[in-house]
Amino acid sequence: MTQYHLPVLANQCAEYLNLRPGGIYVDATVGGGGHSLKFFEIEPKIRLFAFDQDDEALTHAGKVLEKHNPVFIKSNFRHLRTELALRKISNIDGILFDLGVSSHQLDEAERGFSFDKEAALDMRMDRESELSAKQVINEYDARELRRIFKEYGEDNLAGRIAKAIEQERSNKKIESTGELAKIIEQVAGKGSKESLKTKVRIFQALRIYVNDELDALSFALQDAINILAPGGRIVVLSYHSLEDRIVKNIFRTAEQDCLCPPEIIKCICDHKSQLKVLTKKPVLAGEEELEQNIRSRSAKLRAAEKKGEK
Ligand SMILES: C[S@@+](CC[C@H](N)C(=O)[O-])C[C@H]1O[C@@H](n2cnc3c(N)ncnc32)[C@H](O)[C@@H]1O
């Protein structure tokens, strides 16, 4: 059996979380449970709330973490504050976000996340959600498709690929990952490195859109900062520049004391600094991990601590 998911920068995540016995921690993206397991190994006496929107991930993590008995919550992390409040938790000591999809989700052809695995166009992390990649590709007009590819994939061929999709589906519905990959190749050329990158970017853009990933991230980060207890830590692992930019900006804003424009002489916003950023530059994987885990290549870890009297 192939490994479900090898956790990235696991020791560093645990270190930044500053685990302490009796502390309340949240794994916002439990996936295969690798990070959480590491946390329990380092400090068995934590209370852990583990979120994922994918049922299969929760089933797997349930087995991996069985003896530690965390509380599993099937939910998008955008609802973390409400879900925790329902369980009478309003102050936490640390939270980890390990963003994106797991290796298992990518490996499982039928989920439709990979352009090199033939499958129905799906890409929903939560299989109960309504919008799938197939709907987007077959029902959205070329302008909207272009916007999605440009905004979430930052691809220069966005407009041409959107038009080619519109043209193709006027003959027949685009049903599979292979059909979409072929259309991208027709525009970007087949077999070149650039064409491969374009496929990565277009599939990434679709996945981000279908799962509303960036909006959920912004929303959840703000809520997470608000429910951290003084001295509590937030750790985020991101895998592409769009995510990292959001994390960096939200941390930076939460660190500032005043958000008034520079021409305002006396502060009128009353914004108070909530966070101390612990990673001025993102932490990256070391050579050994880079060799062992391909996913770690694009990983960036940022961490911050909540201010206030402990
Ligand atoms: C990179 S994997 C996490 C791997 C995990 N840290 C481990 O060690 O196995 C990301 C997981 O987060 C989940 N996920 C992504 N976005 C989510 C969201 N907005 N809400 C809840 N779960 C999410 C995915 O379903 C996936 O299982």
The ligand as a Gaussian input file, in Angstrom:
#p B3LYP/6-31G(d) Opt

LIG

0 1
 C       -2.085000      18.630000       2.750000
 S       -3.380000      17.663000       3.352000
 C       -3.042000      17.530000       5.065000
 C       -2.136000      16.404000       5.406000
 C       -1.940000      16.209000       6.886000
 N       -1.305000      17.323000       7.524000
 C       -1.158000      14.939000       7.159000
 O       -0.137000      14.981000       7.861000
 O       -1.571000      13.886000       6.677000
 C       -4.705000      18.774000       3.371000
 C       -6.002000      18.207000       3.897000
 O       -6.836000      19.309000       4.221000
 C       -8.119000      19.112000       3.738000
 N       -8.632000      20.455000       3.446000
 C       -8.192000      21.326000       2.515000
 N       -8.900000      22.461000       2.581000
 C       -9.796000      22.305000       3.594000
 C      -10.795000      23.147000       4.149000
 N      -11.058000      24.371000       3.666000
 N      -11.510000      22.672000       5.189000
 C      -11.280000      21.432000       5.691000
 N      -10.355000      20.584000       5.190000
 C       -9.621000      21.023000       4.155000
 C       -7.984000      18.227000       2.531000
 O       -9.172000      17.462000       2.345000
 C       -6.782000      17.359000       2.902000
 O       -7.178000      16.159000       3.516000

